[in-house]
Amino acid sequence: MIHLNIGSNLDSKHRTKLSNITTSINLLKKSKIKIKKVSNLYETPSYPNRSFPKFLNIGLVVIYKNDYFDLLKKIKLIEKKLGRIKTKKNDPRVIDIDIIDFKNEIKNTKELILPHPKCHLRNFVLFPILQIDPSWLHPILRKNAQYLINNLSQKSRIEITRLQKNVNIQI
């Protein structure tokens, strides 16, 4: 299984945060990435600077036949197409697509670290995974999402909101 997480905390020139996420999923589909499962949207404060706009995040389970590096290239093209501009770390962004887990592979290259190095610490990654793939195990820690959520701080567990609205896509 391949897990992706998509987030947005900035409206773009012609789109809202929600439509940034929806458009990115549609572009993934056009790039021959098969969407298997999509979580609800989750809203969280911006980290570490809470004065920035709140994030919307969504988790995906996808199927992709090529390697993780090819997937990363496609993701970077989609981010660029949607207007992502690399600025300071943790600054607001129109779109952010992360590879959380690529078929349980463990990699550490200058382009990509797999699994995502902070995925086990992020509520906006773990809650969507728990929703769409409760049997998922972190490839290194060998712990499931519920266990990892239970080990988050109380604050981190309560400052995430599962929204009733969702992206409007066909899978």
C-alpha positions, 0 to 999 in steps of 0.5 A, a space after each residue: 500500500 502507498 499512503 499519501 497525505 495532502 494538505 493546504 492552508 492557503 487559498 490560491 488565486 482561483 481556488 479555496 483550500 478544499 478545491 486545491 486538495 480536490 484538484 490535486 487528487 484529480 491531477 494524481 488520477 490523471 498521472 496514472 495514480 489509482 486512488 483506492 481510499 480517501 479519508 474525510 477532511 481534517 482541520 488542524 492548527 498550523 504548526 509550529 506557528 499557530 497564527 498562520 491559517 489552519 490546515 485542511 488535510 486528507 489521507 489517501 491510499 493509492 496504487 502506483 506501478 512505478 517506483 517512489 522516485 517517479 511518484 515523487 517527481 509526479 507529486 512535485 509537478 502537481 504541486 508546481 502546477 497548483 502554484 506551490 512556491 517553496 519558501 521557509 520551512 512550515 510557511 503557509 502553502 497552497 498545496 503539500 503532498 507527502 508520501 507517508 509510506 510507499 509499500 513499506 519501503 525504508 529509504 533515506 535519500 537526499 530527495 526522500 525519506 521513507 516512511 515520512 520521518 515525522 508521520 508517527 508524530 502528526 495527528 493530521 497523518 495518523 487520524 486519516 490513516 486510522 480511518 481508511 487503513 486501520 491495520 496499517 503498521 509503521 514500517 520501522 516502528 511496527 506500530 499501528 495508527 491507533 497505538 501511535 495516536 494514543 502516544 500523541 500528547 493530549 493537546 495533539 489528540 484534541 486539536 484535530 477536527 474531522 470535518 463532515 465535508 469531503 472532496 468531490 471526486 470519483 474513485 
